[in-house]
Amino acid sequence: MKTLARTALLAGAAWGALSAAAYAQDVAPPANEPTAVGEVVVTARRREEVLQDVPIAVTALGEERLENTGATDITALQQQTPNATVQIARGSNSTLISFIRGVGQQDPLWGFEPGVGLYIDDVYVARPQGAVLDIFDISRIEVLRGPQGTLYGRNTIGGAIKYVTDRIGQTPEFEAQATFGSYRQADLVVSGGAPISDTWSVGGAFARYTRDGFGQNLNTGEEHYNRDVTAWRLSTEWTPTSNLLFRAAFDRVEDNSAPRHGHREVNSTTGGYTPPPSVYDTYAGITGEQRVVTEGYSLTGEWNVNDMLTLKSITAVRRGDTATVIDFDNTPLPSLDVPAIYADNQFTQEFQALFTGDRWSGVAGIFYLDSTAAGAFDTIAGNLGVAIAASGQVDTESWSVFGDFTYEVTDRLDVSIGGRYTSDDKTGTVFRAFYLGAVPTPGLGGPARPILQTRTNYTASETFERFTPRLSISYDLTEDLTGYFSYAEGFKSGGWDMRGDAFLTPQTVNGYDPETVDTYELGLKGDLFGGVVSFSSAVFYSAYEDQQITSQAVATPPATGVASIVDNIGQSTIYGAEFEATAFLTDNLTALFSYGYLHAEFDEFITFITGSPVDISDTRVFQNSPEHSAFFAVTWSDELWGGDIAITPSVSYRSDFYMFEAANPQLDQEAYALVDLAAIWNSGDGHYSVGLFGRNLTDEEYRVGGYSFPGATFNNSISAFYGPPRTFSVQLTARY
């Protein structure tokens, strides 16, 4: 409580200083006033609004900022967004894990759902496979921090990430961009759009990304941490009248990069294997297909009925297929090898009605989702002489109704209220069996043989329902300064553990319940010194109830196997503060700054892994939630060689954090900072540009994920996955 009080006092003092500065502008503006920061327009509340008017903590990164800071994919959000973890998942090349304010989900297995929602042009992406989106043909990215259960619904309990692509328009455009860099990086992105008639336009983009590995598989000679990705986007827009718009879009990503097995962090108990010399090397022995394909189709219709009413429809289909192999023990021995396949399908339909009156505005709508997440994987346990087959699927039919409205009580005071009712109908099928022999099971291409023992085999259905309200009050302290208070609730439905072993943990067949987060937030945002400085800040307090946590236990002889169970562990308290600012220091110098403070602790952590409830909260910590995160960048720009140049050095910082709920000195990451540099020259006519980029200039070695299966049963399998080393690249762009 002392830390919480100190945080509140510091925030109050900072807000007081900012308020005083805002009032002082009218008395003593800067003598040499540089260019003001322009208004930032976002759609965080499903309608276009100026960022200052939105009573939500939002980080908005436009195309220019992403370019100036050298961002290549959405994992760059982690560096620039307070209290956010946005990373490539362990053992994958393009699966996304996201945490915001301590809330998220790093397990990509079917049946587990993300805690941070991802949206591509307002289309919900239900599964994390193939969701590490590259930044091309993009307008902006919005990161909404805190529960977004009212407007975005299910699985936005931690927040939401909105990836907004470029509109086509009626002006012909073409851009070609080639990038060459370290480790034989060779990327090509081509995009463009053109009108076919006065009412119809078409556009598209193609991207090809290749790079050698940062390391090598010292056993097979295969590349490790390489890149082989192809992506497409096609779209068409039809505006038969000035009040009517239709947009159809298609996107596809195919990732054929080599398997990413990780780096053994400790000595093995069998075979005499020690950690490889480079953190990007592995001794992994398992081989097999590694391929991820995701694609989606969407149709958006928008009808401006009149000045007060706009109707919108968003119809989308998405699907994905993954084949992967992961060597958990990272040795040629089959101590803990896991081949796996995933298959995902989803259909979504959303209808929205957007209202605008003299003193009020809002949105109401209906959302429907029909999805199937399925898969199968083997756990080849050589030391036990068995292969454990696990397979199943989860069918989800979800619908919800929602509304959010704002009323201007006075010229300065706005009150917003909203709510959403969600109903998730789920059916889960879970199968788990033992086969003799440390080779793949018949279901994943291994030799035919009978089942040694069926461990789990059941189908269950359940309906999870919840009403999630939202309330906010905002007040314009001055024309340029707005303060707000908000309350929001997030909800993520329950389910069943797809790894559950009913022989060792019979309670797994009961599944797990939904989890909820209630968040209270105070914010202050606006402009200072005539728009020279634009900032946003927030302090928040969250009560996390029935959090879904996976616990694992390895059986010891005479029992055999590894079991997991998902517990609703009880309750947690999360609080913190965030600050972001953009400042034009001079006509040639712009600064970006962000800082996040996060305190997250378990008040109650009750696990049933032993068969009876035990509270172990005093031995558990929050994962992927550093206490401090910060970002600072300065852009210097000027005229050069008939054009203009922008040079941006930047540094991002994350304090130490834990990989799992149990502290692990071999995996947990100490504090680190990443130093980047970007220099971009644009020709005077805007047709050409040259960019030079250096990333992780100090060559920092830092972990972004890991696995922990210690002890002799699985050959002391403790492995880690690392972020990219120091790299350099040159980028050539032509625009017409």
Secondary structure, 3 states (H helix, E strand, C coil): CHHHHHHHHHHHHHHHHHHHHHHHHCCCCCCCCCCCCCCCEECCCCCCEEHHHCCCEEEEEEHHHHHHCCCCEHHHHHHHCCCEEEEECCCCCCCEEEEECCEEECCCCCCCCCCEEEEECCEEECCCCCCCCECCCEEEEEEEECCCCCCCCCCCCCEEEEEEECCCCCCCEEEEEEEEECCCEEEEEEEEEEECCCCEEEEEEEEEEEECCCEEECCCCCEECCEEEEEEEEEEEEEEECCEEEEEEEEEEEECCCCCCCEECCCCCCCCCCCCCCCCCECCCCCCCCEEEEEEEEEEEEEECCCCEEEEEEEEEEEEEEEEEEECCCCCCCCCEEEEEEEEEEEEEEEEEEEECCCEEEEEEEEEEEEEEEEEEEEEECCCCEEEEEEEEEEEEEEEEEEEEEEECCCCEEEEEEEEEEEEEEEEEEEEEEEECCCCCHHHCCCCCCCCEEEEEEEEEEEEEEEEEEEEEEEEEECCEEEEEEEEEEEECCECCCCCCCCCCHHHHHCECCEEEEEEEEEEEEEECCCCEEEEEEEEEEEEECCEEEEEEECCCCCCCEEEEEEECEEEEEEEEEEEEEEECCCCEEEEEEEEEEEEEEEEEEECCCCCCEECHHHCCCECCCCEEEEEEEEEEEEECCEEEEEEEEEEEECCEECCCCCCCCCCECCEEEEEEEEEEEECCCCEEEEEEEECCCCCCCEEEEEEECCHHHCCEEEEEECCCCEEEEEEEEEC
